[in-house]
C-alpha cells in the first residue's frame, strides 16, 4: 500500500480560481498582457498572470522566484 503524502497546500483555492479564470480567457483569446496589451498565447504566461493577480488579491500563493545571477 502506497504512503499518502501529507502536508498543506501550496496554493489556496482562491488562487486556483484566478488561474482557472485566466486560462479560460486565454482559450477564448481575450487575455492580454501588461501595458502593451498584446494577446497572450503562451500557457506559462497565462499561469503567471493568474498567480500574479491572485497574489495582488491576497490569495495564498508562494513568493515569486528571484531571478538573479550567480557570482
CHARMM internal coordinates of N, CA and C (Angstrom, degrees):
IC EDIT
DIST 1 N 1 CA 1.4510
DIST 1 CA 1 C 1.5412
ANGL 1 N 1 CA 1 C 109.63
DIST 1 C 2 N 1.3068
ANGL 1 CA 1 C 2 N 117.03
DIHE 1 N 1 CA 1 C 2 N 129.89
DIST 2 N 2 CA 1.4629
ANGL 1 C 2 N 2 CA 121.40
DIHE 1 CA 1 C 2 N 2 CA -177.45
DIST 2 CA 2 C 1.5245
ANGL 2 N 2 CA 2 C 111.02
DIHE 1 C 2 N 2 CA 2 C -75.53
DIST 2 C 3 N 1.3355
ANGL 2 CA 2 C 3 N 114.20
DIHE 2 N 2 CA 2 C 3 N 145.42
DIST 3 N 3 CA 1.4671
ANGL 2 C 3 N 3 CA 119.18
DIHE 2 CA 2 C 3 N 3 CA 177.62
DIST 3 CA 3 C 1.5179
ANGL 3 N 3 CA 3 C 109.05
DIHE 2 C 3 N 3 CA 3 C -75.64
DIST 3 C 4 N 1.2910
ANGL 3 CA 3 C 4 N 115.45
DIHE 3 N 3 CA 3 C 4 N 141.20
DIST 4 N 4 CA 1.4554
ANGL 3 C 4 N 4 CA 120.27
DIHE 3 CA 3 C 4 N 4 CA 179.45
DIST 4 CA 4 C 1.5248
ANGL 4 N 4 CA 4 C 108.99
DIHE 3 C 4 N 4 CA 4 C -90.70
DIST 4 C 5 N 1.3182
ANGL 4 CA 4 C 5 N 116.29
DIHE 4 N 4 CA 4 C 5 N 132.56
DIST 5 N 5 CA 1.4533
ANGL 4 C 5 N 5 CA 120.24
DIHE 4 CA 4 C 5 N 5 CA -178.85
DIST 5 CA 5 C 1.5184
ANGL 5 N 5 CA 5 C 110.09
DIHE 4 C 5 N 5 CA 5 C -75.04
DIST 5 C 6 N 1.3037
ANGL 5 CA 5 C 6 N 115.91
DIHE 5 N 5 CA 5 C 6 N 130.53
DIST 6 N 6 CA 1.4568
ANGL 5 C 6 N 6 CA 119.64
DIHE 5 CA 5 C 6 N 6 CA -179.29
DIST 6 CA 6 C 1.5293
ANGL 6 N 6 CA 6 C 109.56
DIHE 5 C 6 N 6 CA 6 C -115.65
DIST 6 C 7 N 1.3014
ANGL 6 CA 6 C 7 N 114.94
DIHE 6 N 6 CA 6 C 7 N 154.17
DIST 7 N 7 CA 1.4552
ANGL 6 C 7 N 7 CA 119.21
DIHE 6 CA 6 C 7 N 7 CA 178.35
DIST 7 CA 7 C 1.5133
ANGL 7 N 7 CA 7 C 110.88
DIHE 6 C 7 N 7 CA 7 C 149.06
DIST 7 C 8 N 1.3264
ANGL 7 CA 7 C 8 N 114.46
DIHE 7 N 7 CA 7 C 8 N 173.46
DIST 8 N 8 CA 1.4640
ANGL 7 C 8 N 8 CA 119.49
DIHE 7 CA 7 C 8 N 8 CA -179.62
DIST 8 CA 8 C 1.5242
ANGL 8 N 8 CA 8 C 109.77
DIHE 7 C 8 N 8 CA 8 C -81.56
DIST 8 C 9 N 1.3281
ANGL 8 CA 8 C 9 N 115.24
DIHE 8 N 8 CA 8 C 9 N 157.75
DIST 9 N 9 CA 1.4571
ANGL 8 C 9 N 9 CA 117.81
DIHE 8 CA 8 C 9 N 9 CA 176.00
DIST 9 CA 9 C 1.5226
ANGL 9 N 9 CA 9 C 109.56
DIHE 8 C 9 N 9 CA 9 C -78.22
DIST 9 C 10 N 1.3175
ANGL 9 CA 9 C 10 N 114.94
DIHE 9 N 9 CA 9 C 10 N 146.87
DIST 10 N 10 CA 1.4626
ANGL 9 C 10 N 10 CA 119.87
DIHE 9 CA 9 C 10 N 10 CA 179.74
DIST 10 CA 10 C 1.5276
ANGL 10 N 10 CA 10 C 110.74
DIHE 9 C 10 N 10 CA 10 C -77.26
DIST 10 C 11 N 1.3281
ANGL 10 CA 10 C 11 N 115.32
DIHE 10 N 10 CA 10 C 11 N -36.37
DIST 11 N 11 CA 1.4590
ANGL 10 C 11 N 11 CA 120.57
DIHE 10 CA 10 C 11 N 11 CA -178.12
DIST 11 CA 11 C 1.5186
ANGL 11 N 11 CA 11 C 109.66
DIHE 10 C 11 N 11 CA 11 C -115.78
DIST 11 C 12 N 1.3211
ANGL 11 CA 11 C 12 N 116.76
DIHE 11 N 11 CA 11 C 12 N 136.26
DIST 12 N 12 CA 1.4573
ANGL 11 C 12 N 12 CA 121.15
DIHE 11 CA 11 C 12 N 12 CA 179.60
DIST 12 CA 12 C 1.5212
ANGL 12 N 12 CA 12 C 111.21
DIHE 11 C 12 N 12 CA 12 C -77.07
DIST 12 C 13 N 1.3282
ANGL 12 CA 12 C 13 N 117.47
DIHE 12 N 12 CA 12 C 13 N 166.47
DIST 13 N 13 CA 1.4687
ANGL 12 C 13 N 13 CA 120.72
DIHE 12 CA 12 C 13 N 13 CA 179.66
DIST 13 CA 13 C 1.5286
ANGL 13 N 13 CA 13 C 112.78
DIHE 12 C 13 N 13 CA 13 C -62.80
DIST 13 C 14 N 1.3226
ANGL 13 CA 13 C 14 N 116.83
DIHE 13 N 13 CA 13 C 14 N -31.10
DIST 14 N 14 CA 1.4671
ANGL 13 C 14 N 14 CA 121.07
DIHE 13 CA 13 C 14 N 14 CA 179.03
DIST 14 CA 14 C 1.5352
ANGL 14 N 14 CA 14 C 110.00
DIHE 13 C 14 N 14 CA 14 C -63.64
DIST 14 C 15 N 1.3289
ANGL 14 CA 14 C 15 N 115.36
DIHE 14 N 14 CA 14 C 15 N -39.50
DIST 15 N 15 CA 1.4654
ANGL 14 C 15 N 15 CA 120.64
DIHE 14 CA 14 C 15 N 15 CA 179.16
DIST 15 CA 15 C 1.5275
ANGL 15 N 15 CA 15 C 110.12
DIHE 14 C 15 N 15 CA 15 C -65.51
DIST 15 C 16 N 1.3291
ANGL 15 CA 15 C 16 N 115.91
DIHE 15 N 15 CA 15 C 16 N -41.05
DIST 16 N 16 CA 1.4703
ANGL 15 C 16 N 16 CA 120.78
DIHE 15 CA 15 C 16 N 16 CA 179.60
DIST 16 CA 16 C 1.5208
ANGL 16 N 16 CA 16 C 110.47
DIHE 15 C 16 N 16 CA 16 C -60.70
DIST 16 C 17 N 1.3276
ANGL 16 CA 16 C 17 N 116.29
DIHE 16 N 16 CA 16 C 17 N -41.07
DIST 17 N 17 CA 1.4668
ANGL 16 C 17 N 17 CA 121.25
DIHE 16 CA 16 C 17 N 17 CA -179.70
DIST 17 CA 17 C 1.5267
ANGL 17 N 17 CA 17 C 110.82
DIHE 16 C 17 N 17 CA 17 C -64.16
DIST 17 C 18 N 1.3427
ANGL 17 CA 17 C 18 N 115.89
DIHE 17 N 17 CA 17 C 18 N -42.16
DIST 18 N 18 CA 1.4693
ANGL 17 C 18 N 18 CA 120.43
DIHE 17 CA 17 C 18 N 18 CA -179.73
DIST 18 CA 18 C 1.5229
ANGL 18 N 18 CA 18 C 110.36
DIHE 17 C 18 N 18 CA 18 C -61.82
DIST 18 C 19 N 1.3400
ANGL 18 CA 18 C 19 N 115.82
DIHE 18 N 18 CA 18 C 19 N -47.45
DIST 19 N 19 CA 1.4630
ANGL 18 C 19 N 19 CA 120.50
DIHE 18 CA 18 C 19 N 19 CA -178.87
DIST 19 CA 19 C 1.5321
ANGL 19 N 19 CA 19 C 109.75
DIHE 18 C 19 N 19 CA 19 C -63.59
DIST 19 C 20 N 1.3164
ANGL 19 CA 19 C 20 N 116.21
DIHE 19 N 19 CA 19 C 20 N -40.58
DIST 20 N 20 CA 1.4695
ANGL 19 C 20 N 20 CA 121.32
DIHE 19 CA 19 C 20 N 20 CA 179.25
DIST 20 CA 20 C 1.5297
ANGL 20 N 20 CA 20 C 110.51
DIHE 19 C 20 N 20 CA 20 C -59.31
DIST 20 C 21 N 1.3365
ANGL 20 CA 20 C 21 N 116.41
DIHE 20 N 20 CA 20 C 21 N -44.49
DIST 21 N 21 CA 1.4652
ANGL 20 C 21 N 21 CA 121.48
DIHE 20 CA 20 C 21 N 21 CA -179.18
DIST 21 CA 21 C 1.5315
ANGL 21 N 21 CA 21 C 110.72
DIHE 20 C 21 N 21 CA 21 C -64.43
DIST 21 C 22 N 1.3369
ANGL 21 CA 21 C 22 N 115.21
DIHE 21 N 21 CA 21 C 22 N -43.42
DIST 22 N 22 CA 1.4664
ANGL 21 C 22 N 22 CA 120.46
DIHE 21 CA 21 C 22 N 22 CA -178.76
DIST 22 CA 22 C 1.5327
ANGL 22 N 22 CA 22 C 110.80
DIHE 21 C 22 N 22 CA 22 C -65.03
DIST 22 C 23 N 1.3271
ANGL 22 CA 22 C 23 N 116.55
DIHE 22 N 22 CA 22 C 23 N -39.49
DIST 23 N 23 CA 1.4643
ANGL 22 C 23 N 23 CA 120.37
DIHE 22 CA 22 C 23 N 23 CA 179.65
DIST 23 CA 23 C 1.5372
ANGL 23 N 23 CA 23 C 110.38
DIHE 22 C 23 N 23 CA 23 C -64.47
DIST 23 C 24 N 1.3140
ANGL 23 CA 23 C 24 N 115.47
DIHE 23 N 23 CA 23 C 24 N -37.05
DIST 24 N 24 CA 1.4705
ANGL 23 C 24 N 24 CA 119.74
DIHE 23 CA 23 C 24 N 24 CA 177.84
DIST 24 CA 24 C 1.5302
ANGL 24 N 24 CA 24 C 109.77
DIHE 23 C 24 N 24 CA 24 C -65.67
DIST 24 C 25 N 1.3325
ANGL 24 CA 24 C 25 N 115.86
DIHE 24 N 24 CA 24 C 25 N -42.21
DIST 25 N 25 CA 1.4731
ANGL 24 C 25 N 25 CA 120.28
DIHE 24 CA 24 C 25 N 25 CA 178.09
DIST 25 CA 25 C 1.5224
ANGL 25 N 25 CA 25 C 110.32
DIHE 24 C 25 N 25 CA 25 C -59.73
DIST 25 C 26 N 1.3315
ANGL 25 CA 25 C 26 N 115.84
DIHE 25 N 25 CA 25 C 26 N -43.29
DIST 26 N 26 CA 1.4627
ANGL 25 C 26 N 26 CA 120.60
DIHE 25 CA 25 C 26 N 26 CA 179.99
DIST 26 CA 26 C 1.5257
ANGL 26 N 26 CA 26 C 110.60
DIHE 25 C 26 N 26 CA 26 C -60.90
DIST 26 C 27 N 1.3175
ANGL 26 CA 26 C 27 N 114.89
DIHE 26 N 26 CA 26 C 27 N -41.70
DIST 27 N 27 CA 1.4617
ANGL 26 C 27 N 27 CA 120.54
DIHE 26 CA 26 C 27 N 27 CA -178.87
DIST 27 CA 27 C 1.5307
ANGL 27 N 27 CA 27 C 111.08
DIHE 26 C 27 N 27 CA 27 C -62.71
DIST 27 C 28 N 1.3419
ANGL 27 CA 27 C 28 N 115.90
DIHE 27 N 27 CA 27 C 28 N -38.17
DIST 28 N 28 CA 1.4647
ANGL 27 C 28 N 28 CA 120.60
DIHE 27 CA 27 C 28 N 28 CA 179.84
DIST 28 CA 28 C 1.5263
ANGL 28 N 28 CA 28 C 112.14
DIHE 27 C 28 N 28 CA 28 C -80.57
DIST 28 C 29 N 1.3423
ANGL 28 CA 28 C 29 N 116.54
DIHE 28 N 28 CA 28 C 29 N -11.20
DIST 29 N 29 CA 1.4614
ANGL 28 C 29 N 29 CA 120.86
DIHE 28 CA 28 C 29 N 29 CA 178.86
DIST 29 CA 29 C 1.5101
ANGL 29 N 29 CA 29 C 113.64
DIHE 28 C 29 N 29 CA 29 C 83.02
DIST 29 C 30 N 1.3449
ANGL 29 CA 29 C 30 N 117.28
DIHE 29 N 29 CA 29 C 30 N 21.42
DIST 30 N 30 CA 1.4650
ANGL 29 C 30 N 30 CA 119.81
DIHE 29 CA 29 C 30 N 30 CA -178.80
DIST 30 CA 30 C 1.5275
ANGL 30 N 30 CA 30 C 112.52
DIHE 29 C 30 N 30 CA 30 C -106.98
DIST 30 C 31 N 1.3391
ANGL 30 CA 30 C 31 N 117.35
DIHE 30 N 30 CA 30 C 31 N -0.83
DIST 31 N 31 CA 1.4648
ANGL 30 C 31 N 31 CA 120.26
DIHE 30 CA 30 C 31 N 31 CA -178.65
DIST 31 CA 31 C 1.5220
ANGL 31 N 31 CA 31 C 109.80
DIHE 30 C 31 N 31 CA 31 C -81.79
DIST 31 C 32 N 1.3288
ANGL 31 CA 31 C 32 N 115.87
DIHE 31 N 31 CA 31 C 32 N 126.66
DIST 32 N 32 CA 1.4640
ANGL 31 C 32 N 32 CA 120.84
DIHE 31 CA 31 C 32 N 32 CA -179.68
DIST 32 CA 32 C 1.5159
ANGL 32 N 32 CA 32 C 109.33
DIHE 31 C 32 N 32 CA 32 C -126.01
DIST 32 C 33 N 1.3327
ANGL 32 CA 32 C 33 N 115.31
DIHE 32 N 32 CA 32 C 33 N 153.29
DIST 33 N 33 CA 1.4599
ANGL 32 C 33 N 33 CA 118.71
DIHE 32 CA 32 C 33 N 33 CA -174.28
DIST 33 CA 33 C 1.5217
ANGL 33 N 33 CA 33 C 112.64
DIHE 32 C 33 N 33 CA 33 C -114.32
DIST 33 C 34 N 1.3188
ANGL 33 CA 33 C 34 N 114.79
DIHE 33 N 33 CA 33 C 34 N 145.01
DIST 34 N 34 CA 1.4578
ANGL 33 C 34 N 34 CA 123.29
DIHE 33 CA 33 C 34 N 34 CA 168.96
DIST 34 CA 34 C 1.5069
ANGL 34 N 34 CA 34 C 117.26
DIHE 33 C 34 N 34 CA 34 C 49.10
DIST 34 C 35 N 1.3282
ANGL 34 CA 34 C 35 N 114.07
DIHE 34 N 34 CA 34 C 35 N -157.14
DIST 35 N 35 CA 1.4643
ANGL 34 C 35 N 35 CA 120.61
DIHE 34 CA 34 C 35 N 35 CA -176.87
DIST 35 CA 35 C 1.5148
ANGL 35 N 35 CA 35 C 112.24
DIHE 34 C 35 N 35 CA 35 C -72.07
DIST 35 C 36 N 1.3338
ANGL 35 CA 35 C 36 N 115.78
DIHE 35 N 35 CA 35 C 36 N -36.43
DIST 36 N 36 CA 1.4664
ANGL 35 C 36 N 36 CA 119.46
DIHE 35 CA 35 C 36 N 36 CA -176.86
DIST 36 CA 36 C 1.5259
ANGL 36 N 36 CA 36 C 111.13
DIHE 35 C 36 N 36 CA 36 C -66.14
DIST 36 C 37 N 1.3287
ANGL 36 CA 36 C 37 N 116.29
DIHE 36 N 36 CA 36 C 37 N -28.77
DIST 37 N 37 CA 1.4614
ANGL 36 C 37 N 37 CA 120.95
DIHE 36 CA 36 C 37 N 37 CA 178.93
DIST 37 CA 37 C 1.5159
ANGL 37 N 37 CA 37 C 113.29
DIHE 36 C 37 N 37 CA 37 C 72.98
DIST 37 C 38 N 1.3552
ANGL 37 CA 37 C 38 N 115.66
DIHE 37 N 37 CA 37 C 38 N 25.60
DIST 38 N 38 CA 1.4617
ANGL 37 C 38 N 38 CA 119.15
DIHE 37 CA 37 C 38 N 38 CA 178.89
DIST 38 CA 38 C 1.5183
ANGL 38 N 38 CA 38 C 110.11
DIHE 37 C 38 N 38 CA 38 C -70.39
DIST 38 C 39 N 1.3265
ANGL 38 CA 38 C 39 N 115.44
DIHE 38 N 38 CA 38 C 39 N 148.62
DIST 39 N 39 CA 1.4621
ANGL 38 C 39 N 39 CA 120.64
DIHE 38 CA 38 C 39 N 39 CA -179.96
DIST 39 CA 39 C 1.5303
ANGL 39 N 39 CA 39 C 109.58
DIHE 38 C 39 N 39 CA 39 C -70.18
DIST 39 C 40 N 1.3302
ANGL 39 CA 39 C 40 N 115.80
DIHE 39 N 39 CA 39 C 40 N 135.44
DIST 40 N 40 CA 1.4635
ANGL 39 C 40 N 40 CA 121.17
DIHE 39 CA 39 C 40 N 40 CA 179.82
DIST 40 CA 40 C 1.5213
ANGL 40 N 40 CA 40 C 108.70
DIHE 39 C 40 N 40 CA 40 C -90.44
DIST 40 C 41 N 1.3444
ANGL 40 CA 40 C 41 N 115.92
DIHE 40 N 40 CA 40 C 41 N 125.30
DIST 41 N 41 CA 1.4629
ANGL 40 C 41 N 41 CA 120.14
DIHE 40 CA 40 C 41 N 41 CA 178.14
DIST 41 CA 41 C 1.5230
ANGL 41 N 41 CA 41 C 110.82
DIHE 40 C 41 N 41 CA 41 C -114.76
DIST 41 C 42 N 1.3255
ANGL 41 CA 41 C 42 N 116.49
DIHE 41 N 41 CA 41 C 42 N -21.48
DIST 42 N 42 CA 1.4621
ANGL 41 C 42 N 42 CA 121.15
DIHE 41 CA 41 C 42 N 42 CA -177.27
DIST 42 CA 42 C 1.5240
ANGL 42 N 42 CA 42 C 111.42
DIHE 41 C 42 N 42 CA 42 C -78.81
DIST 42 C 43 N 1.3295
ANGL 42 CA 42 C 43 N 115.58
DIHE 42 N 42 CA 42 C 43 N 134.29
DIST 43 N 43 CA 1.4698
ANGL 42 C 43 N 43 CA 121.91
DIHE 42 CA 42 C 43 N 43 CA 179.35
DIST 43 CA 43 C 1.5267
ANGL 43 N 43 CA 43 C 110.11
DIHE 42 C 43 N 43 CA 43 C -65.38
DIST 43 C 44 N 1.3359
ANGL 43 CA 43 C 44 N 116.04
DIHE 43 N 43 CA 43 C 44 N -43.03
DIST 44 N 44 CA 1.4665
ANGL 43 C 44 N 44 CA 121.16
DIHE 43 CA 43 C 44 N 44 CA -179.26
DIST 44 CA 44 C 1.5270
ANGL 44 N 44 CA 44 C 111.04
DIHE 43 C 44 N 44 CA 44 C -61.71
DIST 44 C 45 N 1.3293
ANGL 44 CA 44 C 45 N 115.18
DIHE 44 N 44 CA 44 C 45 N -42.37
DIST 45 N 45 CA 1.4611
ANGL 44 C 45 N 45 CA 120.37
DIHE 44 CA 44 C 45 N 45 CA 179.89
DIST 45 CA 45 C 1.5315
ANGL 45 N 45 CA 45 C 110.16
DIHE 44 C 45 N 45 CA 45 C -62.72
DIST 45 C 46 N 1.3259
ANGL 45 CA 45 C 46 N 116.31
DIHE 45 N 45 CA 45 C 46 N -41.18
DIST 46 N 46 CA 1.4651
ANGL 45 C 46 N 46 CA 121.19
DIHE 45 CA 45 C 46 N 46 CA -179.95
DIST 46 CA 46 C 1.5266
ANGL 46 N 46 CA 46 C 110.71
DIHE 45 C 46 N 46 CA 46 C -62.71
DIST 46 C 47 N 1.3283
ANGL 46 CA 46 C 47 N 117.05
DIHE 46 N 46 CA 46 C 47 N -43.66
DIST 47 N 47 CA 1.4649
ANGL 46 C 47 N 47 CA 121.13
DIHE 46 CA 46 C 47 N 47 CA 178.83
DIST 47 CA 47 C 1.5235
ANGL 47 N 47 CA 47 C 109.74
DIHE 46 C 47 N 47 CA 47 C -62.61
DIST 47 C 48 N 1.3314
ANGL 47 CA 47 C 48 N 116.59
DIHE 47 N 47 CA 47 C 48 N -42.50
DIST 48 N 48 CA 1.4672
ANGL 47 C 48 N 48 CA 121.37
DIHE 47 CA 47 C 48 N 48 CA 179.47
DIST 48 CA 48 C 1.5253
ANGL 48 N 48 CA 48 C 110.78
DIHE 47 C 48 N 48 CA 48 C -60.57
DIST 48 C 49 N 1.3194
ANGL 48 CA 48 C 49 N 117.03
DIHE 48 N 48 CA 48 C 49 N -41.46
DIST 49 N 49 CA 1.4646
ANGL 48 C 49 N 49 CA 121.59
DIHE 48 CA 48 C 49 N 49 CA 179.09
DIST 49 CA 49 C 1.5258
ANGL 49 N 49 CA 49 C 109.88
DIHE 48 C 49 N 49 CA 49 C -64.77
DIST 49 C 50 N 1.3253
ANGL 49 CA 49 C 50 N 116.54
DIHE 49 N 49 CA 49 C 50 N -44.18
DIST 50 N 50 CA 1.4664
ANGL 49 C 50 N 50 CA 121.54
DIHE 49 CA 49 C 50 N 50 CA 179.22
DIST 50 CA 50 C 1.5162
ANGL 50 N 50 CA 50 C 112.08
DIHE 49 C 50 N 50 CA 50 C -60.15
DIST 50 C 51 N 1.3331
ANGL 50 CA 50 C 51 N 116.84
DIHE 50 N 50 CA 50 C 51 N -44.95
DIST 51 N 51 CA 1.4672
ANGL 50 C 51 N 51 CA 120.86
DIHE 50 CA 50 C 51 N 51 CA -179.76
DIST 51 CA 51 C 1.5252
ANGL 51 N 51 CA 51 C 110.91
DIHE 50 C 51 N 51 CA 51 C -67.68
DIST 51 C 52 N 1.3224
ANGL 51 CA 51 C 52 N 115.60
DIHE 51 N 51 CA 51 C 52 N -37.14
DIST 52 N 52 CA 1.4602
ANGL 51 C 52 N 52 CA 120.16
DIHE 51 CA 51 C 52 N 52 CA 178.80
DIST 52 CA 52 C 1.5330
ANGL 52 N 52 CA 52 C 110.52
DIHE 51 C 52 N 52 CA 52 C -63.72
DIST 52 C 53 N 1.3239
ANGL 52 CA 52 C 53 N 116.40
DIHE 52 N 52 CA 52 C 53 N -43.31
DIST 53 N 53 CA 1.4732
ANGL 52 C 53 N 53 CA 121.03
DIHE 52 CA 52 C 53 N 53 CA 177.88
DIST 53 CA 53 C 1.5266
ANGL 53 N 53 CA 53 C 110.55
DIHE 52 C 53 N 53 CA 53 C -64.38
DIST 53 C 54 N 1.3254
ANGL 53 CA 53 C 54 N 115.74
DIHE 53 N 53 CA 53 C 54 N -40.68
DIST 54 N 54 CA 1.4680
ANGL 53 C 54 N 54 CA 120.65
DIHE 53 CA 53 C 54 N 54 CA 179.55
DIST 54 CA 54 C 1.5257
ANGL 54 N 54 CA 54 C 110.04
DIHE 53 C 54 N 54 CA 54 C -63.25
DIST 54 C 55 N 1.3295
ANGL 54 CA 54 C 55 N 115.50
DIHE 54 N 54 CA 54 C 55 N -41.68
DIST 55 N 55 CA 1.4692
ANGL 54 C 55 N 55 CA 121.00
DIHE 54 CA 54 C 55 N 55 CA 178.88
DIST 55 CA 55 C 1.5257
ANGL 55 N 55 CA 55 C 109.99
DIHE 54 C 55 N 55 CA 55 C -59.52
DIST 55 C 56 N 1.3435
ANGL 55 CA 55 C 56 N 115.07
DIHE 55 N 55 CA 55 C 56 N -45.73
DIST 56 N 56 CA 1.4655
ANGL 55 C 56 N 56 CA 120.13
DIHE 55 CA 55 C 56 N 56 CA -179.74
DIST 56 CA 56 C 1.5205
ANGL 56 N 56 CA 56 C 111.83
DIHE 55 C 56 N 56 CA 56 C -64.09
DIST 56 C 57 N 1.3401
ANGL 56 CA 56 C 57 N 116.36
DIHE 56 N 56 CA 56 C 57 N -31.63
DIST 57 N 57 CA 1.4660
ANGL 56 C 57 N 57 CA 121.20
DIHE 56 CA 56 C 57 N 57 CA -178.90
DIST 57 CA 57 C 1.5277
ANGL 57 N 57 CA 57 C 111.81
DIHE 56 C 57 N 57 CA 57 C -82.26
DIST 57 C 58 N 1.3291
ANGL 57 CA 57 C 58 N 116.64
DIHE 57 N 57 CA 57 C 58 N -3.86
DIST 58 N 58 CA 1.4640
ANGL 57 C 58 N 58 CA 120.34
DIHE 57 CA 57 C 58 N 58 CA 176.56
DIST 58 CA 58 C 1.5154
ANGL 58 N 58 CA 58 C 114.49
DIHE 57 C 58 N 58 CA 58 C 88.65
DIST 58 C 59 N 1.3358
ANGL 58 CA 58 C 59 N 117.08
DIHE 58 N 58 CA 58 C 59 N 18.73
DIST 59 N 59 CA 1.4688
ANGL 58 C 59 N 59 CA 120.27
DIHE 58 CA 58 C 59 N 59 CA 178.66
DIST 59 CA 59 C 1.5300
ANGL 59 N 59 CA 59 C 110.10
DIHE 58 C 59 N 59 CA 59 C -77.01
DIST 59 C 60 N 1.3242
ANGL 59 CA 59 C 60 N 115.39
DIHE 59 N 59 CA 59 C 60 N 164.50
DIST 60 N 60 CA 1.4665
ANGL 59 C 60 N 60 CA 120.13
DIHE 59 CA 59 C 60 N 60 CA -179.87
DIST 60 CA 60 C 1.5300
ANGL 60 N 60 CA 60 C 109.00
DIHE 59 C 60 N 60 CA 60 C -80.49
DIST 60 C 61 N 1.3278
ANGL 60 CA 60 C 61 N 114.79
DIHE 60 N 60 CA 60 C 61 N 102.89
DIST 61 N 61 CA 1.4595
ANGL 60 C 61 N 61 CA 122.04
DIHE 60 CA 60 C 61 N 61 CA -179.81
DIST 61 CA 61 C 1.5210
ANGL 61 N 61 CA 61 C 107.39
DIHE 60 C 61 N 61 CA 61 C -137.61
DIST 61 C 62 N 1.3382
ANGL 61 CA 61 C 62 N 118.34
DIHE 61 N 61 CA 61 C 62 N 134.07
DIST 62 N 62 CA 1.4669
ANGL 61 C 62 N 62 CA 119.29
DIHE 61 CA 61 C 62 N 62 CA 177.86
DIST 62 CA 62 C 1.5241
ANGL 62 N 62 CA 62 C 111.20
DIHE 61 C 62 N 62 CA 62 C -61.71
DIST 62 C 63 N 1.3176
ANGL 62 CA 62 C 63 N 116.12
DIHE 62 N 62 CA 62 C 63 N 159.37
DIST 63 N 63 CA 1.4653
ANGL 62 C 63 N 63 CA 120.90
DIHE 62 CA 62 C 63 N 63 CA -179.93
DIST 63 CA 63 C 1.5204
ANGL 63 N 63 CA 63 C 110.99
DIHE 62 C 63 N 63 CA 63 C -63.26
DIST 63 C 64 N 1.3386
ANGL 63 CA 63 C 64 N 114.75
DIHE 63 N 63 CA 63 C 64 N 154.48
DIST 64 N 64 CA 1.4582
ANGL 63 C 64 N 64 CA 120.13
DIHE 63 CA 63 C 64 N 64 CA 176.08
DIST 64 CA 64 C 1.5161
ANGL 64 N 64 CA 64 C 108.58
DIHE 63 C 64 N 64 CA 64 C -66.94
DIST 64 C 65 N 1.3297
ANGL 64 CA 64 C 65 N 116.83
DIHE 64 N 64 CA 64 C 65 N 148.12
DIST 65 N 65 CA 1.4633
ANGL 64 C 65 N 65 CA 120.34
DIHE 64 CA 64 C 65 N 65 CA 175.16
DIST 65 CA 65 C 1.5079
ANGL 65 N 65 CA 65 C 108.10
DIHE 64 C 65 N 65 CA 65 C -73.29
DIST 65 C 66 N 1.3184
ANGL 65 CA 65 C 66 N 116.18
DIHE 65 N 65 CA 65 C 66 N 137.10
DIST 66 N 66 CA 1.4565
ANGL 65 C 66 N 66 CA 120.24
DIHE 65 CA 65 C 66 N 66 CA 178.15
DIST 66 CA 66 C 1.5190
ANGL 66 N 66 CA 66 C 108.27
DIHE 65 C 66 N 66 CA 66 C -82.32
DIST 66 C 67 N 1.3121
ANGL 66 CA 66 C 67 N 117.00
DIHE 66 N 66 CA 66 C 67 N 128.56
DIST 67 N 67 CA 1.4607
ANGL 66 C 67 N 67 CA 118.95
DIHE 66 CA 66 C 67 N 67 CA 176.93
DIST 67 CA 67 C 1.5203
ANGL 67 N 67 CA 67 C 107.30
DIHE 66 C 67 N 67 CA 67 C -99.66
DIST 67 C 68 N 1.3006
ANGL 67 CA 67 C 68 N 115.36
DIHE 67 N 67 CA 67 C 68 N 105.13
DIST 68 N 68 CA 1.4587
ANGL 67 C 68 N 68 CA 119.67
DIHE 67 CA 67 C 68 N 68 CA -179.50
DIST 68 CA 68 C 1.5073
ANGL 68 N 68 CA 68 C 110.25
DIHE 67 C 68 N 68 CA 68 C -132.10
DIST 68 C 69 N 1.3164
ANGL 68 CA 68 C 69 N 115.01
DIHE 68 N 68 CA 68 C 69 N 157.43
DIST 69 N 69 CA 1.4636
ANGL 68 C 69 N 69 CA 118.67
DIHE 68 CA 68 C 69 N 69 CA 179.20
DIST 69 CA 69 C 1.5111
ANGL 69 N 69 CA 69 C 109.87
DIHE 68 C 69 N 69 CA 69 C -83.63
DIST 69 C 70 N 1.3055
ANGL 69 CA 69 C 70 N 115.34
DIHE 69 N 69 CA 69 C 70 N 145.49
DIST 70 N 70 CA 1.4642
ANGL 69 C 70 N 70 CA 119.44
DIHE 69 CA 69 C 70 N 70 CA 174.54
DIST 70 CA 70 C 1.5138
ANGL 70 N 70 CA 70 C 108.23
DIHE 69 C 70 N 70 CA 70 C -86.88
DIST 70 C 71 N 1.3217
ANGL 70 CA 70 C 71 N 115.39
DIHE 70 N 70 CA 70 C 71 N 143.17
DIST 71 N 71 CA 1.4680
ANGL 70 C 71 N 71 CA 118.78
DIHE 70 CA 70 C 71 N 71 CA -179.60
DIST 71 CA 71 C 1.5040
ANGL 71 N 71 CA 71 C 110.90
DIHE 70 C 71 N 71 CA 71 C -96.94
END
COOR INIT
IC SEED 1 N 1 CA 1 C
IC BUILD
